[in-house]
Amino acid sequence: KGTLPMAMAGIANLVPFEKKLGLLTLPYLFSNIDEVVTGTNSAPAELLNSYATKSGFRILTWTYTDFRYISNAKRPITKMADMQGLKFRVPQSAVLIAAYKAFGGSPTPISWAETFTALQQGVVDGQCYGYIGFKANKFNEANQKYLTEVHYTYQLQPLVISERVFKKMTPEMQKLLIDAGKYAQEKVLKYQLEQADAAKKYLIDNGLQVSQLEDEDVWKKAAMEKVWPEMADFVGGKETINAYLKACGKPLWK
């Protein structure tokens, strides 16, 4: 409508307006930060923006907030079997809920405002967030003793502007916003990488036990064989997914 000119939101919050953007929440779409950066620049970014503009908004820049690592209060998670019997707070995302079920955990959608209390009171055992967010929200004070660097989903938060508002601007102003978005994206990525490392060190120094997966290939296999087929239509269909994979230079999903 243009009553709110600009907003920054997580992908899951934008899916109700353009479901094709939901493909970015597919587990193991990205395996590392280099793939994330590739997937939010050049041809892939143009493709995603084409979906957005058809739904009335434009992506000015992508911000990076790390992989959603899994933490919990009970035990280290080093293999998929360790997920059994654990309850995890997840966002209201159909894809993430399906992913946690495929991984053997018990997903529980809880609002962000209630997450700390839910962890503190043991309503859920764990949650998923990157190091910066984990530290900022003091989850180490909410019984979160163990964290595993699982690379199943990356938290992207695009800055969007109403396409109606954008179209009313002069070409000079439009270019200024686009250029500013590119500049901000580079700076946010640099900040994220630096601050995530600093937050990780701080948390480890203060007692957080960080683990790596011994069987991440098993997690990826579960994602591709269970979650992707189940959620394909929810994020625009196989054709949409493969169009994005092609733009990223990745093998098509068969």
ABEGO torsion letter per residue (X at the ends): XGABABBBBBAAAAAAABAAAAAAABBGABABAAAAAAAABEAAAAAAAAAAAAAGBBBABBBBAEBBBBBBAABBBABAAAABGBBBBBBBBAAAAAAAAAAGBBBBBBBAAAAAAAAAAGABABBBBBAAAAAAAGAAAAGBABBBBBAABBBBBBBBBBAAAAAABBAAAAAAAAAAAAAAAAAAAAAAAAAAAAAAAAAAAAGBBBBBBAAAAAAAAAAAAAAAAAAAAAAGEAAAAAAAAAAAGBBBBX
